[in-house]
Amino acid sequence: MSPDVEKLHADAIVIDATCPLLSEEPKHLALYRQGGFTAVAPTVPAKSSTSADAILKFAMWRKLCRERDDLMMVLRADDIVEAKRSGKLGLIMHFQGTEPLDRSVDILEAYHALGLRVVQLTYNKRCHVGDGCEEEVDGGLSRFGKAVVRRLNELNIIVDVAHTGVRTSFDAIEHSSAPVILSHANARGVHSVPRNAGDDLYKAIAASGGVIGVVGFPAFVAKTTRPTLDQFIDHIAYIAEHIGIDHVGLGIDYYAGQAPICPDDVALALYERQVAAGNWTGESYPPPPYYYPQGIETPATMQALTAGLVKRGFHEAEIRKILGENWLRVYRAVWG
């Protein structure tokens, strides 16, 4: 007998491990609450920011949690359980890139105290830690990068290799004493673009105890500009089949430049800024508009994914793992 979709979604812990839609301002939090999320990971802008920029963002989120009784900062795994129990939305602070370190390992101590719990090592291009996945040459982790991974482990901050070069990612897994994640990276075996990940990296992430978050950004889902929900679920099914159901989660990567949230002309301006900065290349990132998979075009309709997983034949226990329990397991392993 198929589970009651509405009840299953309402009862499940639902986590989106990558939320750049929330990076600049909190107004879109309402969409995540409408979609039944338990915890979300706002991106603290890191692609070109300084430590001062990052600290101001932490200050904004901490102030918001103090002023609103429907939000809470997630500092340990049980905070997500408490967010579910109390009907609050948990906030997991996430760097996408290591530029805010200002080439200092010690500054991670301060960021951890402010609430940082996940650090993505690079964002597509080369930095002082290592090489991004859009670089033609991947030299692996630098000496500084190895020191960063070591300090992240000491502070119980999760190492994230999304947007990171393959060799650099394998180096991070080798040097990490804790599970390593791919917060948002679809399967090249389903849709081959440089930003997606191959089976060897997936297997290494799984062997470390980590999880891969499946992405809704259309260019990473399928060749079409308007991917279907089934095409999104194809990536979930592929990961589950190849490395096991315990290693797949959600890192949907809703983005401020997507339709219908952003007007097309503004989205194009944002795109051109990313290209000019060298963060995006045309092979992985075609010009907008960006339509996320049909049915889950925004976070507000995430119940449709639960319905789609039921229709695809996933069992209730498997769906709970995909929606959030797999992330929670990794969070317990690293944060305690």
C-alpha positions in Angstrom: 0.0 0.0 0.0 1.3 3.4 -0.9 1.9 5.8 2.0 -0.2 8.9 2.5 1.9 11.5 0.7 0.6 14.5 2.7 1.2 12.8 6.1 4.6 11.4 5.1 5.8 14.8 4.0 4.5 16.5 7.1 6.0 13.9 9.4 9.4 13.7 7.7 12.5 15.7 8.5 13.1 17.7 5.2 16.5 19.3 4.7 17.8 21.3 1.7 21.6 21.4 2.1 22.2 24.2 -0.4 20.1 27.4 -0.4 21.8 30.3 -2.3 18.2 31.7 -2.7 18.6 32.8 0.9 22.1 34.2 0.5 21.3 37.9 0.3 18.1 38.3 2.2 15.7 36.2 4.2 12.4 37.1 2.5 12.3 33.8 0.7 12.2 31.8 4.0 8.4 31.8 3.7 8.7 29.6 0.5 10.7 27.0 2.5 8.2 27.0 5.3 5.4 26.6 2.9 7.2 23.6 1.3 7.5 21.9 4.7 11.2 22.1 5.2 12.7 21.4 8.6 16.2 22.9 8.0 17.8 24.8 5.2 21.4 25.9 4.5 21.7 29.5 3.5 24.8 30.2 1.5 27.0 32.8 3.2 28.2 34.5 0.1 31.8 33.4 -0.4 32.7 33.6 -4.1 34.3 37.0 -3.8 33.6 38.1 -0.2 36.0 39.2 2.5 35.9 38.1 6.1 34.1 41.4 6.9 31.4 40.6 4.4 30.9 37.2 5.8 30.8 38.3 9.4 28.1 40.8 8.6 26.0 38.0 7.1 26.4 35.9 10.2 25.3 38.9 12.2 22.2 39.3 10.1 21.2 35.7 10.5 21.9 35.6 14.2 19.9 38.8 14.8 17.1 37.3 12.8 17.0 34.2 14.9 17.0 36.3 18.0 14.1 38.4 16.7 11.9 35.7 15.2 10.5 32.8 17.2 10.0 30.6 14.1 13.7 30.4 13.3 16.7 28.8 15.1 20.4 28.5 14.3 21.5 24.8 13.9 24.7 24.1 15.8 24.3 20.4 16.4 22.3 17.6 14.9 19.7 17.6 17.7 18.8 21.2 16.9 17.2 19.9 13.7 15.2 17.4 15.7 14.1 20.2 18.0 13.2 22.4 15.0 10.9 19.7 13.8 9.4 19.2 17.2 8.8 22.9 17.8 7.7 23.8 14.2 10.6 26.1 13.7 12.9 26.3 10.6 16.5 25.4 11.3 19.3 27.4 9.7 22.6 25.7 8.8 25.4 28.2 7.9 27.2 27.1 4.8 30.2 28.6 2.9 30.3 28.0 -0.8 34.0 28.8 -1.3 36.9 29.6 1.1 37.6 33.2 0.1 36.2 34.5 3.5 39.1 32.8 5.2 41.4 35.6 4.0 44.1 33.0 3.7 43.9 32.3 7.4 43.2 28.9 8.9 42.8 30.4 12.4 39.8 32.5 11.4 37.8 29.3 11.2 37.7 29.4 15.0 35.8 32.6 14.8 33.4 31.4 12.1 32.7 28.3 14.0 31.8 30.4 17.1 29.4 32.4 14.9 27.7 29.2 13.7 29.5 28.0 10.6 28.9 24.3 10.2 29.6 23.4 6.5 32.5 24.6 4.3 32.7 24.1 0.5 36.3 24.2 -0.5 36.2 25.9 -3.9 33.6 27.5 -6.2 34.4 26.3 -9.8 37.7 28.0 -10.1 41.1 27.9 -8.5 41.7 29.4 -5.0 44.3 29.1 -2.3 42.8 25.8 -1.1 42.7 24.0 -4.4 41.1 23.8 -7.9 37.5 24.1 -8.9 35.7 21.7 -11.2 35.6 24.3 -14.1 39.5 24.5 -14.2 41.3 22.8 -17.1 44.1 21.7 -14.8 43.4 20.2 -11.3 46.5 20.2 -9.1 44.7 18.9 -6.0 44.7 20.4 -2.5 47.4 22.9 -1.8 49.4 22.8 1.5 47.1 25.5 2.8 44.1 23.4 1.6 45.3 20.4 3.6 45.7 22.7 6.7 42.1 23.9 6.1 40.7 20.4 6.0 42.6 19.5 9.1 41.2 22.5 11.0 37.7 21.8 9.7 38.0 18.3 11.2 39.3 19.7 14.5 36.3 22.1 14.7 33.7 19.5 13.6 32.8 21.5 10.5 31.8 19.5 7.5 34.0 19.4 4.5 32.0 19.9 1.2 33.6 19.3 -2.2 30.7 20.5 -4.4 32.0 22.7 -7.2 35.5 21.3 -6.5 37.9 19.6 -9.0 38.0 15.8 -9.0 41.6 15.5 -7.8 41.1 18.2 -5.2 38.0 16.4 -4.0 39.8 13.0 -3.7 42.7 14.8 -1.8 40.1 16.3 0.6 38.5 12.8 1.2 42.0 11.3 1.8 43.0 14.0 4.3 39.7 14.2 6.1 39.2 12.2 9.2 35.4 12.8 9.0 32.7 12.2 6.4 33.0 14.4 3.3 29.9 15.6 1.4 28.9 16.8 -2.0 26.2 19.2 -0.9 24.9 19.6 -4.4 26.2 17.6 -7.4 24.1 15.6 -9.9 25.2 12.5 -11.7 27.3 12.6 -14.9 26.0 9.1 -15.5 22.6 10.7 -16.1 23.6 14.1 -17.6 27.2 14.8 -18.4 28.3 18.3 -17.8 31.5 19.4 -16.0 29.6 20.6 -12.9 28.1 17.1 -12.3 30.1 14.3 -10.6 31.2 10.9 -11.8 30.8 7.5 -10.2 34.3 7.2 -8.8 33.8 10.4 -6.7 30.3 9.3 -5.7 31.8 6.0 -4.4 34.6 7.8 -2.5 32.0 10.1 -0.9 29.9 7.1 0.2 33.0 5.3 1.5 33.8 8.3 3.7 30.3 8.1 5.1 29.1 11.2 3.2 26.0 12.2 1.3 25.4 13.7 -2.2 22.7 16.3 -2.6 20.6 16.3 -5.8 20.4 19.6 -7.6 17.4 21.3 -9.3 19.4 23.8 -11.4 18.0 22.9 -14.9 21.4 22.7 -16.7 22.5 20.1 -14.3 19.3 18.0 -14.5 18.9 17.4 -18.2 19.5 18.8 -21.7 16.1 20.4 -21.8 15.6 23.9 -20.4 12.5 22.8 -18.6 13.3 19.5 -16.9 10.5 17.3 -15.5 10.2 16.1 -11.9 11.0 12.6 -13.2 14.3 13.8 -14.7 15.2 15.2 -11.3 14.3 11.9 -9.6 16.4 10.1 -12.2 19.5 11.5 -10.4 18.2 10.3 -7.0 17.5 6.8 -8.4 20.9 6.7 -10.1 22.8 7.6 -6.9 20.7 5.1 -4.8 21.3 2.3 -7.3 25.0 2.9 -7.6 26.2 3.8 -4.1 23.1 3.1 -1.9 20.0 4.8 -0.6 21.9 6.0 2.5 24.0 8.4 0.5 21.5 10.6 -1.4 19.8 13.7 -0.1 18.6 17.1 -1.3 20.9 20.1 -2.2 18.4 21.7 -4.6 20.3 25.0 -5.0 17.3 27.3 -5.5 18.9 30.5 -6.7 17.9 34.2 -6.7 18.3 34.4 -10.6 15.8 31.7 -11.3 12.3 31.9 -12.8 9.7 32.8 -11.6 11.5 34.6 -8.7 13.6 36.8 -10.9 12.7 38.9 -14.0 14.5 37.7 -17.1 16.6 40.9 -17.6 17.8 40.9 -14.0 18.6 37.2 -14.3 20.7 37.9 -17.4 22.6 40.6 -15.6 23.4 38.3 -12.7 24.5 35.6 -15.2 26.8 38.1 -17.0 28.3 39.1 -13.7 29.1 35.5 -12.8 30.7 34.9 -16.3 32.7 38.1 -16.1 34.1 37.1 -12.7 35.1 33.7 -14.1 32.8 31.8 -11.7 30.7 30.3 -14.5 31.5 28.9 -18.0 29.1 28.4 -20.8 29.5 24.7 -21.0 27.9 24.1 -17.6 25.9 27.4 -17.2 23.9 28.4 -20.3 22.2 31.8 -20.1 18.9 32.2 -18.3 15.9 31.9 -17.9 16.3 29.0 -15.4 13.2 26.8 -14.8 13.6 24.3 -12.0 11.9 20.9 -12.4 8.2 21.0 -13.1 6.3 20.6 -9.9 9.1 21.9 -7.6 9.8 25.2 -9.4 10.2 26.8 -6.0 10.7 25.5 -2.5 7.0 26.1 -1.8 5.8 23.0 -3.6 8.3 20.4 -2.3 5.4 18.1 -1.4 5.3 17.3 -5.1 8.8 15.6 -4.8 7.5 13.3 -2.0 4.6 12.4 -4.3 7.0 11.8 -7.2 9.2 9.5 -5.1 6.1 7.5 -4.0 5.0 7.2 -7.6 8.5 6.1 -8.7 8.3 3.2 -6.2 10.5 4.3 -3.3 9.4 2.9 0.1 8.5 5.2 3.0 11.7 4.6 4.9 13.8 5.3 1.7 11.9 8.6 1.1 12.5 9.7 4.7 16.2 9.1 4.2 16.2 11.1 0.9 14.3 14.0 2.3 16.5 14.5 5.3 17.5 11.5 7.5 20.7 10.9 5.5 21.9 14.4 6.1 20.9 14.1 9.7 23.1 11.0 10.1 26.1 12.9 8.7 25.4 15.9 10.9 25.4 13.6 13.9 28.7 12.0 12.9 30.5 15.3 12.5 28.7 17.8 14.8 27.7 15.4 17.5 
